[in-house]
Amino acid sequence: MVGTRQFDEDVVLGKALDLFWRKGFAATSMIDLARATGVQRGSLYNAYGGKERLFLLAFESYAGRFLDGARRALAAPDPRKALAAFFAAAIANMTGGSPSRGCLTTRTATETSRVGAAVEARLRALLGDLESLVRAALSTDRARRALSTEPAAAADLVVTFTRGLAVMERVHGDRRRLQRSAARLVAVLFPAAPRR
């Protein structure tokens, strides 16, 4: 049938995501994507129009999973434990793979001069959504009583800090170092036991 895709789109997007994550957006070509996915380049162009659209669709799936993981981690009633769980999930995400792949969002963000406006906008949206999740988790009465700053300021700091963690992971490749740094930030944001 004309127009029917002859491939499993979820499989193709998963393989494309893995390639973008390993090589980066700019270094990944449509030829690379065809090889990685096992789908001819012409078929990829017909289905997606080009690399940017393929990246955005693959990234959408990644972003959904990442935000779901962050939401689950931040659901703990104790705000310290919630933030610690959030950092543990973020660190696991960026240190996964062998060798570790780093953070897809930060990796792509460092290439902003070589990606299109749509990719930049999607990165900003993901970080904005992440900041909103963190701010909501830190806006409970229990969290507000224990926080050393306002929830919005803490959320901004936490999301900015995760970008720094991603860079430190690339530089040092030391998961324990990232965990120690994250624990220090949790201690700074929550300096004393929360009042009941």
Backbone as CSV, one residue per row, in Angstrom:
resi,resn,N_x,N_y,N_z,CA_x,CA_y,CA_z,C_x,C_y,C_z
1,MET,0.844,-1.182,0.000,0.000,0.000,0.000,0.885,1.239,0.000
2,VAL,0.589,2.214,-0.854,1.363,3.440,-0.951,1.208,4.238,0.334
3,GLY,2.320,4.755,0.858,2.284,5.585,2.051,2.372,4.808,3.344
4,THR,2.313,3.496,3.297,2.415,2.697,4.508,3.880,2.493,4.850
5,ARG,4.231,2.787,6.064,5.616,2.604,6.486,5.914,1.126,6.618
6,GLN,7.083,0.763,6.131,7.506,-0.627,6.147,8.451,-0.902,7.308
7,PHE,8.337,-0.101,8.355,9.211,-0.288,9.508,8.440,0.047,10.781
8,ASP,8.953,-0.445,11.894,8.361,-0.177,13.202,8.898,1.171,13.682
9,GLU,8.037,2.157,13.730,8.479,3.510,14.060,9.099,3.592,15.458
10,ASP,8.563,2.881,16.429,9.137,2.923,17.777,10.573,2.407,17.782
11,VAL,10.817,1.352,17.014,12.178,0.797,16.924,13.103,1.802,16.251
12,VAL,12.647,2.403,15.162,13.460,3.384,14.436,13.773,4.575,15.327
13,LEU,12.775,5.094,16.026,13.003,6.248,16.891,13.946,5.900,18.040
14,GLY,13.829,4.694,18.573,14.732,4.268,19.637,16.167,4.186,19.162
15,LYS,16.375,3.622,17.977,17.734,3.522,17.427,18.279,4.902,17.057
16,ALA,17.424,5.755,16.542,17.845,7.122,16.218,18.237,7.876,17.486
17,LEU,17.423,7.725,18.527,17.731,8.387,19.790,19.089,7.938,20.323
18,ASP,19.335,6.640,20.295,20.615,6.121,20.768,21.770,6.720,19.975
19,LEU,21.620,6.837,18.675,22.682,7.405,17.842,22.893,8.887,18.148
20,PHE,21.806,9.649,18.234,21.934,11.070,18.573,22.603,11.235,19.932
21,TRP,22.263,10.381,20.872,22.801,10.460,22.222,24.303,10.174,22.212
22,ARG,24.717,9.193,21.430,26.142,8.833,21.380,26.971,9.823,20.580
23,LYS,26.465,10.265,19.423,27.266,11.093,18.519,26.988,12.590,18.641
24,GLY,25.810,12.940,19.117,25.412,14.341,19.123,24.606,14.659,17.875
25,PHE,23.812,15.698,17.954,22.942,16.071,16.839,23.757,16.445,15.604
26,ALA,24.724,17.348,15.784,25.464,17.873,14.639,26.282,16.798,13.932
27,ALA,26.860,15.869,14.670,27.734,14.852,14.078,26.964,13.693,13.462
28,THR,25.663,13.649,13.666,24.844,12.566,13.125,24.287,12.975,11.767
29,SER,24.537,12.156,10.763,24.032,12.436,9.414,22.859,11.509,9.108
30,MET,22.153,11.818,8.049,21.067,10.943,7.617,21.608,9.583,7.176
31,ILE,22.811,9.560,6.641,23.428,8.276,6.290,23.668,7.458,7.559
32,ASP,24.172,8.119,8.608,24.369,7.435,9.894,23.043,6.883,10.412
33,LEU,22.000,7.689,10.314,20.682,7.269,10.806,20.143,6.088,9.999
34,ALA,20.378,6.098,8.697,19.933,4.977,7.864,20.657,3.693,8.280
35,ARG,21.950,3.791,8.493,22.715,2.611,8.922,22.239,2.118,10.290
36,ALA,22.070,3.048,11.225,21.700,2.667,12.592,20.306,2.064,12.669
37,THR,19.398,2.580,11.856,18.003,2.125,11.928,17.697,0.971,10.981
38,GLY,18.550,0.788,9.984,18.278,-0.246,8.995,17.210,0.170,7.988
39,VAL,16.901,1.464,7.943,15.902,1.998,7.010,16.641,2.863,5.992
40,GLN,16.320,2.679,4.725,16.993,3.454,3.682,16.798,4.949,3.903
41,ARG,17.843,5.699,3.537,17.830,7.145,3.735,16.619,7.792,3.073
42,GLY,16.296,7.377,1.852,15.135,7.947,1.160,13.843,7.700,1.921
43,SER,13.721,6.523,2.514,12.525,6.209,3.304,12.456,7.069,4.556
44,LEU,13.620,7.325,5.150,13.646,8.209,6.329,13.225,9.621,5.940
45,TYR,13.744,10.112,4.810,13.338,11.446,4.352,11.842,11.484,4.065
46,ASN,11.331,10.456,3.405,9.899,10.419,3.094,9.048,10.393,4.360
47,ALA,9.506,9.664,5.362,8.730,9.524,6.596,8.853,10.739,7.506
48,TYR,10.056,11.349,7.543,10.306,12.389,8.556,10.711,13.740,7.979
49,GLY,11.077,13.792,6.730,11.439,15.067,6.136,12.878,15.478,6.369
50,GLY,13.526,14.903,7.351,14.919,15.257,7.605,15.332,14.933,9.028
51,LYS,16.577,15.234,9.304,17.190,14.888,10.587,16.522,15.594,11.767
52,GLU,16.192,16.865,11.600,15.617,17.618,12.715,14.298,17.006,13.189
53,ARG,13.438,16.683,12.254,12.139,16.102,12.616,12.313,14.731,13.275
54,LEU,13.234,13.947,12.757,13.521,12.645,13.345,14.052,12.818,14.772
55,PHE,14.946,13.781,14.960,15.458,14.048,16.305,14.328,14.464,17.246
56,LEU,13.486,15.391,16.800,12.411,15.895,17.660,11.454,14.782,18.083
57,LEU,11.128,13.887,17.175,10.244,12.775,17.535,10.928,11.822,18.517
58,ALA,12.191,11.527,18.280,12.929,10.655,19.198,13.089,11.334,20.557
59,PHE,13.370,12.629,20.536,13.563,13.381,21.779,12.270,13.460,22.572
60,GLU,11.140,13.526,21.881,9.843,13.600,22.569,9.632,12.383,23.454
61,SER,9.973,11.226,22.938,9.857,9.997,23.709,10.811,10.024,24.907
62,TYR,12.033,10.447,24.665,13.030,10.572,25.735,12.533,11.541,26.814
63,ALA,12.061,12.707,26.389,11.618,13.733,27.328,10.479,13.220,28.196
64,GLY,9.546,12.508,27.598,8.435,11.954,28.370,8.903,10.989,29.440
65,ARG,9.801,10.098,29.072,10.339,9.137,30.054,11.138,9.852,31.143
66,PHE,11.947,10.826,30.749,12.769,11.555,31.713,11.892,12.304,32.718
67,LEU,10.880,13.000,32.220,10.000,13.758,33.121,9.170,12.829,34.002
68,ASP,8.741,11.688,33.473,8.018,10.717,34.299,8.897,10.218,35.435
69,GLY,10.167,9.933,35.129,11.106,9.498,36.168,11.328,10.581,37.210
70,ALA,11.455,11.821,36.770,11.637,12.942,37.701,10.402,13.100,38.584
71,ARG,9.229,12.982,37.983,7.969,13.116,38.725,7.853,12.033,39.803
72,ARG,8.202,10.800,39.440,8.154,9.700,40.419,9.146,9.951,41.555
73,ALA,10.347,10.374,41.227,11.366,10.619,42.251,10.932,11.734,43.191
74,LEU,10.343,12.776,42.645,9.967,13.942,43.445,8.681,13.726,44.245
75,ALA,8.036,12.577,44.089,6.761,12.316,44.768,6.926,11.916,46.230
76,ALA,8.135,11.635,46.670,8.343,11.246,48.071,7.853,12.363,48.984
77,PRO,7.164,12.020,50.087,6.626,13.065,50.961,7.706,13.889,51.661
78,ASP,8.835,13.281,51.979,9.944,14.008,52.608,10.695,14.756,51.510
79,PRO,10.734,16.090,51.550,11.348,16.847,50.455,12.839,16.562,50.279
80,ARG,13.549,16.289,51.360,14.970,15.935,51.236,15.129,14.636,50.457
81,LYS,14.328,13.643,50.839,14.394,12.350,50.162,13.944,12.478,48.708
82,ALA,12.948,13.311,48.470,12.467,13.524,47.101,13.561,14.130,46.238
83,LEU,14.232,15.141,46.749,15.291,15.789,45.979,16.479,14.849,45.795
84,ALA,16.823,14.099,46.828,17.904,13.115,46.698,17.555,12.060,45.650
85,ALA,16.303,11.605,45.647,15.861,10.619,44.648,15.888,11.221,43.245
86,PHE,15.511,12.482,43.134,15.562,13.168,41.843,16.993,13.198,41.309
87,PHE,17.934,13.582,42.162,19.333,13.622,41.723,19.844,12.225,41.385
88,ALA,19.444,11.238,42.155,19.862,9.862,41.859,19.370,9.437,40.478
89,ALA,18.134,9.790,40.150,17.579,9.448,38.831,18.317,10.202,37.722
90,ALA,18.601,11.484,37.948,19.310,12.281,36.941,20.718,11.733,36.709
91,ILE,21.392,11.376,37.790,22.752,10.840,37.675,22.730,9.483,36.978
92,ALA,21.767,8.647,37.311,21.654,7.349,36.641,21.419,7.536,35.144
93,ASN,20.615,8.520,34.783,20.327,8.794,33.380,21.592,9.190,32.623
94,MET,22.399,10.042,33.217,23.574,10.540,32.496,24.767,9.598,32.562
95,THR,24.746,8.652,33.496,25.879,7.721,33.600,25.547,6.348,33.027
96,GLY,24.364,6.212,32.442,23.967,4.935,31.853,24.750,4.642,30.579
97,GLY,24.805,3.379,30.240,25.513,2.955,29.037,26.964,2.624,29.337
98,SER,27.592,1.962,28.394,28.997,1.611,28.559,29.697,1.800,27.219
99,PRO,30.470,2.854,27.060,30.738,3.889,28.059,29.506,4.756,28.283
100,SER,29.525,5.512,29.374,28.363,6.346,29.690,28.114,7.345,28.560
101,ARG,26.831,7.646,28.356,26.452,8.514,27.239,26.348,9.976,27.631
102,GLY,26.349,10.268,28.916,26.173,11.645,29.343,24.712,12.056,29.291
103,CYS,24.473,13.331,29.287,23.117,13.890,29.280,22.765,14.346,27.871
104,LEU,21.742,13.755,27.300,21.328,14.092,25.938,20.951,15.568,25.822
105,THR,20.225,16.084,26.785,19.771,17.471,26.718,20.951,18.430,26.739
106,THR,21.870,18.226,27.674,23.024,19.117,27.780,23.925,18.974,26.563
107,ARG,24.110,17.750,26.116,24.938,17.536,24.920,24.365,18.310,23.736
108,THR,23.063,18.219,23.545,22.431,18.908,22.428,22.466,20.418,22.632
109,ALA,22.302,20.859,23.868,22.323,22.294,24.156,23.675,22.921,23.840
110,THR,24.746,22.156,23.980,26.071,22.709,23.683,26.288,22.881,22.182
111,GLU,25.360,22.356,21.394,25.453,22.464,19.935,24.460,23.479,19.365
112,THR,23.990,24.402,20.180,22.891,25.265,19.729,23.223,26.066,18.482
113,SER,24.486,26.330,18.222,24.810,27.059,16.991,24.636,26.178,15.761
114,ARG,24.449,24.861,15.965,24.359,23.937,14.840,23.035,23.178,14.798
115,VAL,22.095,23.562,15.641,20.767,22.941,15.602,19.750,24.009,15.237
116,GLY,18.606,23.596,14.803,17.575,24.535,14.398,16.810,25.116,15.577
117,ALA,16.018,26.121,15.276,15.223,26.803,16.296,14.239,25.851,16.972
118,ALA,13.714,24.889,16.226,12.754,23.954,16.811,13.407,23.071,17.873
119,VAL,14.642,22.647,17.624,15.362,21.836,18.610,15.670,22.681,19.842
120,GLU,16.134,23.898,19.634,16.404,24.790,20.773,15.145,25.004,21.601
121,ALA,14.030,25.245,20.954,12.773,25.476,21.669,12.370,24.238,22.465
122,ARG,12.582,23.051,21.896,12.208,21.815,22.608,13.088,21.607,23.827
123,LEU,14.373,21.941,23.722,15.266,21.841,24.884,14.809,22.793,25.987
124,ARG,14.504,24.033,25.616,14.021,25.003,26.607,12.736,24.525,27.258
125,ALA,11.846,23.946,26.456,10.575,23.454,27.001,10.811,22.332,28.007
126,LEU,11.708,21.409,27.688,11.990,20.319,28.623,12.544,20.859,29.932
127,LEU,13.496,21.771,29.853,14.071,22.322,31.091,13.037,23.142,31.864
128,GLY,12.154,23.819,31.150,11.074,24.544,31.821,10.110,23.596,32.520
129,ASP,9.768,22.492,31.851,8.894,21.492,32.466,9.560,20.872,33.694
130,LEU,10.853,20.623,33.582,11.591,20.048,34.704,11.604,21.018,35.883
131,GLU,11.849,22.281,35.608,11.852,23.285,36.679,10.477,23.379,37.345
132,SER,9.425,23.291,36.558,8.072,23.333,37.122,7.818,22.147,38.050
133,LEU,8.269,20.960,37.648,8.115,19.776,38.505,8.856,19.948,39.827
134,VAL,10.092,20.427,39.742,10.892,20.617,40.962,10.251,21.683,41.842
135,ARG,9.839,22.787,41.243,9.209,23.869,42.019,7.952,23.368,42.728
136,ALA,7.142,22.596,42.045,5.929,22.056,42.678,6.287,21.155,43.854
137,ALA,7.283,20.309,43.680,7.690,19.406,44.764,8.243,20.163,45.955
138,LEU,8.867,21.307,45.709,9.472,22.095,46.785,8.520,23.167,47.310
139,SER,7.285,23.164,46.852,6.301,24.158,47.281,5.331,23.628,48.330
140,THR,5.494,22.388,48.747,4.630,21.866,49.809,4.934,22.612,51.105
141,ASP,4.000,22.590,52.028,4.237,23.250,53.313,5.471,22.687,54.007
142,ARG,5.601,21.385,53.970,6.746,20.743,54.618,8.068,21.195,53.993
143,ALA,8.119,21.257,52.674,9.337,21.686,51.995,9.630,23.152,52.269
144,ARG,8.599,24.000,52.218,8.802,25.437,52.460,9.373,25.705,53.849
145,ARG,8.908,24.927,54.829,9.420,25.124,56.201,10.897,24.760,56.313
146,ALA,11.344,23.836,55.501,12.719,23.343,55.619,13.704,23.995,54.647
147,LEU,13.196,24.532,53.553,14.070,25.104,52.524,14.811,26.341,53.019
148,SER,16.024,26.509,52.517,16.823,27.690,52.868,16.513,28.871,51.954
149,THR,15.663,28.691,50.947,15.288,29.751,50.018,13.865,29.482,49.530
150,GLU,13.362,30.334,48.684,12.024,30.165,48.126,12.000,28.999,47.127
151,PRO,10.875,28.317,46.995,10.793,27.180,46.070,11.203,27.503,44.633
152,ALA,10.808,28.666,44.115,11.159,29.007,42.729,12.666,29.161,42.579
153,ALA,13.304,29.816,43.545,14.763,29.980,43.494,15.458,28.633,43.632
154,ALA,14.941,27.784,44.510,15.527,26.453,44.697,15.386,25.625,43.421
155,ALA,14.228,25.693,42.774,14.011,24.927,41.544,14.949,25.392,40.438
156,ASP,15.125,26.686,40.313,16.057,27.231,39.329,17.474,26.723,39.613
157,LEU,17.866,26.756,40.863,19.193,26.283,41.252,19.357,24.791,40.969
158,VAL,18.355,24.011,41.291,18.419,22.555,41.091,18.575,22.215,39.605
159,VAL,17.765,22.835,38.750,17.848,22.524,37.317,19.181,22.996,36.743
160,THR,19.627,24.170,37.134,20.935,24.654,36.681,22.040,23.720,37.156
161,PHE,21.935,23.258,38.381,22.914,22.333,38.954,22.967,21.023,38.166
162,THR,21.812,20.531,37.702,21.828,19.285,36.930,22.619,19.450,35.639
163,ARG,22.595,20.633,35.044,23.393,20.879,33.839,24.880,20.840,34.197
164,GLY,25.238,21.396,35.358,26.621,21.313,35.811,27.045,19.885,36.096
165,LEU,26.138,19.103,36.677,26.439,17.685,36.916,26.749,16.979,35.600
166,ALA,25.988,17.312,34.559,26.206,16.671,33.260,27.585,16.994,32.714
167,VAL,28.030,18.222,32.898,29.366,18.602,32.442,30.429,17.879,33.271
168,MET,30.246,17.838,34.586,31.216,17.156,35.449,31.276,15.661,35.138
169,GLU,30.153,15.075,34.755,30.166,13.655,34.371,31.041,13.450,33.148
170,ARG,30.957,14.359,32.182,31.778,14.251,30.978,33.261,14.451,31.301
171,VAL,33.555,15.369,32.218,34.947,15.683,32.550,35.582,14.593,33.404
172,HIS,34.861,14.141,34.442,35.454,13.213,35.410,34.992,11.763,35.253
173,GLY,33.795,11.545,34.725,33.288,10.183,34.590,33.202,9.442,35.907
174,ASP,32.878,10.161,36.974,32.897,9.585,38.326,31.514,9.749,38.962
175,ARG,30.740,8.682,38.960,29.380,8.722,39.498,29.378,9.117,40.972
176,ARG,30.316,8.595,41.749,30.345,8.920,43.187,30.591,10.400,43.424
177,ARG,31.417,11.005,42.604,31.650,12.442,42.728,30.348,13.217,42.492
178,LEU,29.591,12.814,41.482,28.308,13.466,41.206,27.352,13.287,42.381
179,GLN,27.318,12.083,42.942,26.441,11.814,44.084,26.823,12.670,45.294
180,ARG,28.121,12.816,45.533,28.571,13.666,46.655,28.162,15.115,46.435
181,SER,28.347,15.611,45.215,27.970,16.998,44.915,26.472,17.209,45.095
182,ALA,25.676,16.245,44.628,24.221,16.353,44.768,23.821,16.344,46.234
183,ALA,24.453,15.489,47.040,24.142,15.437,48.475,24.481,16.766,49.141
184,ARG,25.553,17.402,48.707,25.925,18.707,49.277,24.875,19.762,48.955
185,LEU,24.353,19.741,47.722,23.322,20.725,47.383,22.049,20.473,48.180
186,VAL,21.675,19.228,48.357,20.495,18.922,49.173,20.697,19.461,50.584
187,ALA,21.897,19.288,51.142,22.190,19.781,52.493,22.137,21.307,52.555
188,VAL,22.560,21.977,51.511,22.507,23.447,51.474,21.056,23.927,51.386
189,LEU,20.255,23.256,50.574,18.865,23.664,50.414,18.005,23.315,51.617
190,PHE,18.378,22.232,52.315,17.638,21.783,53.501,18.614,21.683,54.662
191,PRO,18.992,22.805,55.268,20.061,22.801,56.273,19.704,22.204,57.624
192,ALA,18.430,22.099,57.938,18.035,21.558,59.248,16.847,20.645,59.053
193,ALA,16.587,19.833,60.067,15.436,18.940,60.004,14.163,19.774,59.874
194,PRO,13.223,19.358,59.023,11.997,20.136,58.870,11.154,20.122,60.130
195,ARG,10.525,21.268,60.389,9.614,21.349,61.538,8.306,20.688,61.145
196,ARG,7.691,19.997,62.063,6.427,19.294,61.789,5.250,20.245,61.939
